[in-house]
Amino acid sequence: MPKQLWWLISAGVGVAALGGVLLFAQPAGHETMNQTPTGETLAVQLEPANYDFGTISMKDGLVTKSFQVTNPQDQDLDLATLYTSCMCTTVKLVLDGQEYGPFSMQGHGAMKMLNQKLRASQKAQLLVTFDPNAHGPSGIGVIERSVSLQSKQGEIASVGIKANVTP
């Protein structure tokens, strides 16, 4: 076997092994979400429920929208996690002046847990950021993404964003 072919095969095996380790590794200090969604809606108010950025240019970079989260109940809600539908979108929770996140798409590395309590009648903010450059030149056109907030009981509430991405 020629030496160059041996190095190429060895490098390929090494990269595949490293990728497997990174895919299944759990960073210290983070729990994984073992709960599956119940299909029930989390009892929070999200305003707005959807937002259209309109036409945005890749050359202008990131766009961010703030969504208000309100717990209209007379009991506290245990929030487990926050996640997006695509790696091009991230979200942070601002609660009592403290920022948690950023959170992104499930299934890409260890899922960070939110583990925060939204007290009765309390308000918070979701800061949703979309990167129009994340998909490269093929990522132009209309995009629709979602952000989901999940309780420890598996209930989910979601907001949506939309944009028309131009070069």
C-alpha atoms as an extended CHARMM CRD file, in Angstrom:
* protein
*
       167  EXT
         1         1  MET       CA              0.0000000000        0.0000000000        0.0000000000  PROA      1               0.0000000000
         2         2  PRO       CA              1.4690000000        3.3750000000       -0.9860000000  PROA      2               0.0000000000
         3         3  LYS       CA              2.4130000000        5.6390000000        1.9130000000  PROA      3               0.0000000000
         4         4  GLN       CA              0.0630000000        8.4630000000        0.7740000000  PROA      4               0.0000000000
         5         5  LEU       CA             -2.9290000000        6.0990000000        0.6440000000  PROA      5               0.0000000000
         6         6  TRP       CA             -2.0890000000        4.7700000000        4.1180000000  PROA      6               0.0000000000
         7         7  TRP       CA             -1.9780000000        8.3500000000        5.5010000000  PROA      7               0.0000000000
         8         8  LEU       CA             -5.2520000000        9.2370000000        3.7970000000  PROA      8               0.0000000000
         9         9  ILE       CA             -7.0320000000        6.1960000000        5.2400000000  PROA      9               0.0000000000
        10        10  SER       CA             -5.5320000000        6.8010000000        8.7020000000  PROA      10              0.0000000000
        11        11  ALA       CA             -6.5980000000       10.4510000000        8.6420000000  PROA      11              0.0000000000
        12        12  GLY       CA            -10.1390000000        9.4840000000        7.5640000000  PROA      12              0.0000000000
        13        13  VAL       CA            -10.4660000000        6.9290000000       10.3560000000  PROA      13              0.0000000000
        14        14  GLY       CA             -9.1200000000        9.4680000000       12.8680000000  PROA      14              0.0000000000
        15        15  VAL       CA            -11.5560000000       12.1760000000       11.7710000000  PROA      15              0.0000000000
        16        16  ALA       CA            -14.4720000000        9.7080000000       11.9000000000  PROA      16              0.0000000000
        17        17  ALA       CA            -13.4640000000        8.5600000000       15.4050000000  PROA      17              0.0000000000
        18        18  LEU       CA            -13.1200000000       12.1470000000       16.6390000000  PROA      18              0.0000000000
        19        19  GLY       CA            -16.4990000000       13.0290000000       15.1370000000  PROA      19              0.0000000000
        20        20  GLY       CA            -18.1030000000       10.0900000000       16.9440000000  PROA      20              0.0000000000
        21        21  VAL       CA            -16.5520000000       11.1100000000       20.2500000000  PROA      21              0.0000000000
        22        22  LEU       CA            -17.7050000000       14.7310000000       19.8470000000  PROA      22              0.0000000000
        23        23  LEU       CA            -21.2050000000       13.6800000000       18.7940000000  PROA      23              0.0000000000
        24        24  PHE       CA            -21.7820000000       11.5280000000       21.8530000000  PROA      24              0.0000000000
        25        25  ALA       CA            -19.7230000000       13.4660000000       24.4150000000  PROA      25              0.0000000000
        26        26  GLN       CA            -21.5680000000       15.1740000000       27.2480000000  PROA      26              0.0000000000
        27        27  PRO       CA            -19.7440000000       18.2630000000       28.5330000000  PROA      27              0.0000000000
        28        28  ALA       CA            -19.4160000000       18.4750000000       32.3060000000  PROA      28              0.0000000000
        29        29  GLY       CA            -22.0760000000       20.5440000000       34.0140000000  PROA      29              0.0000000000
        30        30  HSD       CA            -24.7790000000       19.9450000000       31.4250000000  PROA      30              0.0000000000
        31        31  GLU       CA            -27.7010000000       17.5720000000       31.6910000000  PROA      31              0.0000000000
        32        32  THR       CA            -29.3990000000       16.0720000000       28.6850000000  PROA      32              0.0000000000
        33        33  MET       CA            -33.1060000000       16.2750000000       28.0370000000  PROA      33              0.0000000000
        34        34  ASN       CA            -34.4870000000       12.7720000000       28.5620000000  PROA      34              0.0000000000
        35        35  GLN       CA            -38.1180000000       13.8420000000       28.5960000000  PROA      35              0.0000000000
        36        36  THR       CA            -40.1220000000       13.5670000000       25.4190000000  PROA      36              0.0000000000
        37        37  PRO       CA            -42.6920000000       16.2240000000       24.6160000000  PROA      37              0.0000000000
        38        38  THR       CA            -46.2310000000       15.4120000000       25.7850000000  PROA      38              0.0000000000
        39        39  GLY       CA            -47.8550000000       17.1380000000       22.8430000000  PROA      39              0.0000000000
        40        40  GLU       CA            -49.5620000000       19.5080000000       25.2850000000  PROA      40              0.0000000000
        41        41  THR       CA            -49.1510000000       23.2580000000       25.0270000000  PROA      41              0.0000000000
        42        42  LEU       CA            -47.2030000000       25.0470000000       27.7400000000  PROA      42              0.0000000000
        43        43  ALA       CA            -49.4880000000       27.5760000000       29.4460000000  PROA      43              0.0000000000
        44        44  VAL       CA            -47.5460000000       30.7700000000       28.7280000000  PROA      44              0.0000000000
        45        45  GLN       CA            -48.3610000000       33.7980000000       26.6390000000  PROA      45              0.0000000000
        46        46  LEU       CA            -45.8600000000       34.5400000000       23.8670000000  PROA      46              0.0000000000
        47        47  GLU       CA            -46.0640000000       37.9140000000       22.1370000000  PROA      47              0.0000000000
        48        48  PRO       CA            -45.8190000000       38.1260000000       19.2680000000  PROA      48              0.0000000000
        49        49  ALA       CA            -46.5440000000       34.5130000000       18.3550000000  PROA      49              0.0000000000
        50        50  ASN       CA            -44.7920000000       34.9860000000       14.9930000000  PROA      50              0.0000000000
        51        51  TYR       CA            -42.5420000000       37.6150000000       13.4960000000  PROA      51              0.0000000000
        52        52  ASP       CA            -41.6050000000       38.3520000000        9.8820000000  PROA      52              0.0000000000
        53        53  PHE       CA            -38.2460000000       40.1200000000        9.4790000000  PROA      53              0.0000000000
        54        54  GLY       CA            -39.2360000000       40.9120000000        5.8980000000  PROA      54              0.0000000000
        55        55  THR       CA            -36.4230000000       41.0400000000        3.3480000000  PROA      55              0.0000000000
        56        56  ILE       CA            -32.9910000000       40.8210000000        4.9470000000  PROA      56              0.0000000000
        57        57  SER       CA            -29.6110000000       40.8390000000        3.2710000000  PROA      57              0.0000000000
        58        58  MET       CA            -26.8430000000       38.3490000000        3.9780000000  PROA      58              0.0000000000
        59        59  LYS       CA            -24.3640000000       41.2310000000        3.8490000000  PROA      59              0.0000000000
        60        60  ASP       CA            -26.1230000000       42.9540000000        6.7770000000  PROA      60              0.0000000000
        61        61  GLY       CA            -25.6280000000       39.9420000000        9.0720000000  PROA      61              0.0000000000
        62        62  LEU       CA            -27.5240000000       38.8570000000       12.1730000000  PROA      62              0.0000000000
        63        63  VAL       CA            -31.0640000000       39.9730000000       12.9940000000  PROA      63              0.0000000000
        64        64  THR       CA            -32.6720000000       39.7120000000       16.4320000000  PROA      64              0.0000000000
        65        65  LYS       CA            -36.2560000000       39.9110000000       17.6970000000  PROA      65              0.0000000000
        66        66  SER       CA            -37.4610000000       40.0280000000       21.3040000000  PROA      66              0.0000000000
        67        67  PHE       CA            -40.5580000000       38.0260000000       22.2760000000  PROA      67              0.0000000000
        68        68  GLN       CA            -42.3120000000       38.5610000000       25.6030000000  PROA      68              0.0000000000
        69        69  VAL       CA            -43.0890000000       35.4700000000       27.7030000000  PROA      69              0.0000000000
        70        70  THR       CA            -45.7260000000       35.7820000000       30.4190000000  PROA      70              0.0000000000
        71        71  ASN       CA            -46.8870000000       33.1830000000       32.9290000000  PROA      71              0.0000000000
        72        72  PRO       CA            -50.6140000000       34.0220000000       33.2530000000  PROA      72              0.0000000000
        73        73  GLN       CA            -51.2070000000       31.3060000000       35.8390000000  PROA      73              0.0000000000
        74        74  ASP       CA            -51.3690000000       31.5850000000       39.6080000000  PROA      74              0.0000000000
        75        75  GLN       CA            -48.6830000000       28.9190000000       39.9440000000  PROA      75              0.0000000000
        76        76  ASP       CA            -45.0130000000       28.7770000000       38.9750000000  PROA      76              0.0000000000
        77        77  LEU       CA            -43.8600000000       27.0260000000       35.8060000000  PROA      77              0.0000000000
        78        78  ASP       CA            -40.7160000000       24.8820000000       35.7760000000  PROA      78              0.0000000000
        79        79  LEU       CA            -38.9730000000       25.5640000000       32.4680000000  PROA      79              0.0000000000
        80        80  ALA       CA            -36.6680000000       22.7550000000       31.3630000000  PROA      80              0.0000000000
        81        81  THR       CA            -35.1740000000       23.8490000000       28.0650000000  PROA      81              0.0000000000
        82        82  LEU       CA            -35.2510000000       26.1650000000       25.1190000000  PROA      82              0.0000000000
        83        83  TYR       CA            -34.3500000000       25.1240000000       21.5610000000  PROA      83              0.0000000000
        84        84  THR       CA            -34.5780000000       26.1570000000       17.9180000000  PROA      84              0.0000000000
        85        85  SER       CA            -35.5090000000       24.3370000000       14.7280000000  PROA      85              0.0000000000
        86        86  CYS       CA            -32.2100000000       25.0900000000       12.9660000000  PROA      86              0.0000000000
        87        87  MET       CA            -28.5700000000       25.8360000000       13.8110000000  PROA      87              0.0000000000
        88        88  CYS       CA            -28.9520000000       29.1730000000       11.9910000000  PROA      88              0.0000000000
        89        89  THR       CA            -31.1380000000       30.3810000000       14.8550000000  PROA      89              0.0000000000
        90        90  THR       CA            -30.2300000000       30.8770000000       18.5120000000  PROA      90              0.0000000000
        91        91  VAL       CA            -32.2660000000       31.9820000000       21.5050000000  PROA      91              0.0000000000
        92        92  LYS       CA            -31.5560000000       33.4400000000       24.9380000000  PROA      92              0.0000000000
        93        93  LEU       CA            -33.9240000000       33.8340000000       27.8700000000  PROA      93              0.0000000000
        94        94  VAL       CA            -33.7710000000       37.0600000000       29.8840000000  PROA      94              0.0000000000
        95        95  LEU       CA            -35.3410000000       36.4630000000       33.2960000000  PROA      95              0.0000000000
        96        96  ASP       CA            -35.0320000000       38.8230000000       36.2730000000  PROA      96              0.0000000000
        97        97  GLY       CA            -32.2840000000       40.7230000000       34.4470000000  PROA      97              0.0000000000
        98        98  GLN       CA            -30.1740000000       37.5900000000       33.9570000000  PROA      98              0.0000000000
        99        99  GLU       CA            -29.4660000000       36.1330000000       30.5170000000  PROA      99              0.0000000000
       100       100  TYR       CA            -29.5160000000       32.3480000000       29.9410000000  PROA      100             0.0000000000
       101       101  GLY       CA            -28.1770000000       30.7640000000       26.7750000000  PROA      101             0.0000000000
       102       102  PRO       CA            -27.6160000000       30.8610000000       23.9040000000  PROA      102             0.0000000000
       103       103  PHE       CA            -29.6210000000       27.7530000000       23.0800000000  PROA      103             0.0000000000
       104       104  SER       CA            -29.8430000000       26.2150000000       19.6230000000  PROA      104             0.0000000000
       105       105  MET       CA            -31.0520000000       23.1360000000       17.7660000000  PROA      105             0.0000000000
       106       106  GLN       CA            -31.5510000000       19.8000000000       19.5000000000  PROA      106             0.0000000000
       107       107  GLY       CA            -29.4070000000       16.8860000000       18.3760000000  PROA      107             0.0000000000
       108       108  HSD       CA            -26.2340000000       18.8750000000       17.7550000000  PROA      108             0.0000000000
       109       109  GLY       CA            -24.0470000000       18.0340000000       20.7390000000  PROA      109             0.0000000000
       110       110  ALA       CA            -25.1690000000       18.0340000000       24.3500000000  PROA      110             0.0000000000
       111       111  MET       CA            -28.4040000000       19.8670000000       24.9560000000  PROA      111             0.0000000000
       112       112  LYS       CA            -28.0890000000       22.5850000000       27.5620000000  PROA      112             0.0000000000
       113       113  MET       CA            -30.8160000000       22.6460000000       30.1530000000  PROA      113             0.0000000000
       114       114  LEU       CA            -32.5460000000       25.8800000000       31.1150000000  PROA      114             0.0000000000
       115       115  ASN       CA            -33.8550000000       24.7550000000       34.5250000000  PROA      115             0.0000000000
       116       116  GLN       CA            -35.4910000000       28.0450000000       35.4970000000  PROA      116             0.0000000000
       117       117  LYS       CA            -38.7500000000       28.8840000000       37.2140000000  PROA      117             0.0000000000
       118       118  LEU       CA            -41.1890000000       31.3820000000       35.7190000000  PROA      118             0.0000000000
       119       119  ARG       CA            -43.1910000000       32.6220000000       38.6950000000  PROA      119             0.0000000000
       120       120  ALA       CA            -46.9230000000       33.2730000000       38.5500000000  PROA      120             0.0000000000
       121       121  SER       CA            -47.6360000000       36.4680000000       36.5470000000  PROA      121             0.0000000000
       122       122  GLN       CA            -43.9090000000       36.8980000000       35.8320000000  PROA      122             0.0000000000
       123       123  LYS       CA            -42.6430000000       38.1900000000       32.4840000000  PROA      123             0.0000000000
       124       124  ALA       CA            -39.4370000000       37.3010000000       30.6470000000  PROA      124             0.0000000000
       125       125  GLN       CA            -37.9620000000       37.8700000000       27.1900000000  PROA      125             0.0000000000
       126       126  LEU       CA            -36.8550000000       35.4710000000       24.4660000000  PROA      126             0.0000000000
       127       127  LEU       CA            -34.1110000000       37.0210000000       22.3330000000  PROA      127             0.0000000000
       128       128  VAL       CA            -34.1990000000       35.1690000000       19.0060000000  PROA      128             0.0000000000
       129       129  THR       CA            -31.2710000000       35.6870000000       16.6220000000  PROA      129             0.0000000000
       130       130  PHE       CA            -31.2070000000       34.4930000000       13.0100000000  PROA      130             0.0000000000
       131       131  ASP       CA            -27.9850000000       34.3080000000       10.9850000000  PROA      131             0.0000000000
       132       132  PRO       CA            -28.7940000000       34.7490000000        7.2680000000  PROA      132             0.0000000000
       133       133  ASN       CA            -25.2570000000       33.6070000000        6.3800000000  PROA      133             0.0000000000
       134       134  ALA       CA            -25.4830000000       30.2510000000        8.1620000000  PROA      134             0.0000000000
       135       135  HSD       CA            -26.5040000000       28.3200000000        5.0460000000  PROA      135             0.0000000000
       136       136  GLY       CA            -24.0970000000       30.0310000000        2.6770000000  PROA      136             0.0000000000
       137       137  PRO       CA            -24.9750000000       31.1710000000       -0.8510000000  PROA      137             0.0000000000
       138       138  SER       CA            -27.6220000000       28.4470000000       -1.2240000000  PROA      138             0.0000000000
       139       139  GLY       CA            -29.5300000000       29.8440000000        1.7820000000  PROA      139             0.0000000000
       140       140  ILE       CA            -31.3450000000       32.6050000000       -0.0740000000  PROA      140             0.0000000000
       141       141  GLY       CA            -35.1100000000       32.8340000000       -0.3080000000  PROA      141             0.0000000000
       142       142  VAL       CA            -37.8770000000       32.4850000000        2.2550000000  PROA      142             0.0000000000
       143       143  ILE       CA            -36.9860000000       30.8210000000        5.5500000000  PROA      143             0.0000000000
       144       144  GLU       CA            -39.2480000000       29.8430000000        8.4290000000  PROA      144             0.0000000000
       145       145  ARG       CA            -37.8460000000       28.7910000000       11.8050000000  PROA      145             0.0000000000
       146       146  SER       CA            -39.2880000000       28.1220000000       15.2380000000  PROA      146             0.0000000000
       147       147  VAL       CA            -38.1850000000       28.4710000000       18.8340000000  PROA      147             0.0000000000
       148       148  SER       CA            -39.6490000000       26.1810000000       21.5020000000  PROA      148             0.0000000000
       149       149  LEU       CA            -39.8300000000       26.5470000000       25.2590000000  PROA      149             0.0000000000
       150       150  GLN       CA            -40.4010000000       23.2550000000       27.0750000000  PROA      150             0.0000000000
       151       151  SER       CA            -41.5150000000       22.6010000000       30.6520000000  PROA      151             0.0000000000
       152       152  LYS       CA            -40.1750000000       19.8210000000       32.8500000000  PROA      152             0.0000000000
       153       153  GLN       CA            -43.4960000000       18.0510000000       32.2420000000  PROA      153             0.0000000000
       154       154  GLY       CA            -42.8510000000       18.0760000000       28.4810000000  PROA      154             0.0000000000
       155       155  GLU       CA            -45.3570000000       20.7840000000       27.5480000000  PROA      155             0.0000000000
       156       156  ILE       CA            -44.1910000000       23.0530000000       24.7180000000  PROA      156             0.0000000000
       157       157  ALA       CA            -44.8870000000       26.6190000000       23.5760000000  PROA      157             0.0000000000
       158       158  SER       CA            -43.3890000000       27.9510000000       20.3340000000  PROA      158             0.0000000000
       159       159  VAL       CA            -42.8370000000       31.1770000000       18.4180000000  PROA      159             0.0000000000
       160       160  GLY       CA            -41.9980000000       31.4690000000       14.7400000000  PROA      160             0.0000000000
       161       161  ILE       CA            -39.7960000000       33.7080000000       12.6380000000  PROA      161             0.0000000000
       162       162  LYS       CA            -39.7880000000       34.2420000000        8.9130000000  PROA      162             0.0000000000
       163       163  ALA       CA            -37.5450000000       36.1580000000        6.5130000000  PROA      163             0.0000000000
       164       164  ASN       CA            -36.7730000000       36.5350000000        2.8440000000  PROA      164             0.0000000000
       165       165  VAL       CA            -32.9830000000       36.2220000000        2.6320000000  PROA      165             0.0000000000
       166       166  THR       CA            -31.1880000000       38.0130000000       -0.2080000000  PROA      166             0.0000000000
       167       167  PRO       CA            -27.4370000000       38.0320000000       -1.0460000000  PROA      167             0.0000000000
